[in-house]
Amino acid sequence: MVMELATDSFDLGIVVRDTSAMLRFYEQTLGLSRRRVVPLPEGELVMLECGTASVKLMCLAPVPPVSSPAGMLSDATGLRYLTFTVNNLHAVVDECRAAGAPVLRGPLEFGPGITIVVMADPDGNSVELVQLDAA
């Protein structure tokens, strides 16, 4: 049986190490708006609006002892990056750099009319920014 989707998107969850820094990055630097906060017995889930999807930051206490490996996409298998397709790539990159987010790769032309940059969020997760230029 094929699943019947109730929405045209999916949500992404990130278990965070540094709640304050991650909220600053995703809310203030990238501009995602807070959809809601769900209290949990061991912390809270902060749902940030991204179009019809959500980026869900799970803030646990205590913080889990093991982190996913940071680094380039080719350094490990598994979920390695989150992609935002934007219309103002260079302005977003400038804002991220001003906030201290390191550029891991780019900007580079990935193909005709496709520019990408890979940044790191405060917990070291890779965030890919993509701009599709009009053909």
N, C-alpha and C positions, 0 to 999 in steps of 0.2 A: 504494500500500500504506500502511496506517495502522500506525504503530509500536505494538508490544506492550510496554506499560510493565511493568517488573519490580518497581517499587515504587509506592506511592500518593502519592509526593511527589517533589519535585525539589530539587536543591541550588543554592545561589547562591554564586558566587565573587566576591571583592573583592580586587583587587590593591591592597595598602596602601602608604602613604607612611610612616607612623609606626607601626611594629609594636608597640612597647610601649604606646602610648596606645590603639591599636585593641584589643589584647588586654585591657587594663584595662576598657575600655568594654563590650565584648561579653561577657567572662567575669565580671568583678566587678560592674559596674553593672547589666547586663541579666540576668546569672546563667546564661548559656549554659555548658555544661560541655564540656571538651575531649574530643573523641572520639578523635583521634589526630593525630600529627604525621608528615608524609611528607617526608623529605629530598628536595630537588631539587638538580640541579647548580648552579643559580643562587640557591638560598635554601631555603625550606621552605614547605610548605602545612600550615596549622593548621586542622583540621576541628573545628568547634564544633557540638555537638548541639543541635538545635531540633526536638523531637518526633521524627518519622521522617525529617526533613530535616537538612541540614547547612548552616551558614554557613561557607564556606571562605575563610580569609584567606591570600592568597598573599603571602609576604614575600620580595621579591627583592632581590638585591644585584648591581649597583647598583639603586637605586630608578629606575623608568622616569622619563624627563624630562618627560612630559606627563601632566597630571591631567585627569579629567573636570571639566566646569564645576560648581562648587558653586552653591547657591542654591535658589530656589523651583522647584517642579516645572514651572512654565510657562516657565522660563528657557532650556530646551534640549530637544531630542528625545533619544530613546534610553532606556536603562534609567536611571531617575531616583530610584527609592526602593525600599526593602525594608519589608515590612509584617509586624508581629507583632500577632496578635490576643490580647489579654490579659484577665484577669478583674479586675485591680487597676490600672487605668490611672493613677489619680491618685497612687498610691504609687510606681509606676514613674517617672512624670514627676518627682515630688519627688526620687527617687534620682538620676535623670539630671541634674536641675538642680544638685543638691549636688555632682555630679561635674564640673560645668562645661559640660555639653552644652547648647547654645543651643536654645531653642524657636523654630522657624521659623513655626509656625502652630498655633493652638488653645490650650487645648482648645475644640472647637466641636462642636455637635450637627450631624452630617452628614445625619441623617435620623432618623425616630422610633426611639429606642433605640440609636442609633449615635453614639458619641463618638469623635473622632479628635484626635490631637496629632501634629505633625510636628516631629521633633528633628533635630539634625545630629550625626553621630558625629565623632570627632576628625579624620578626614580630610575632613570636609565632606559626606559622603554623607547623603542624607535617609533617616531612619528613621521610618516611620509606625507609630504605636501606635493600635490600634483596640480599643474595648470595645463588645461587643454586650450590651445590657441585656436581661434576660428580659422577654418580652412578657406 
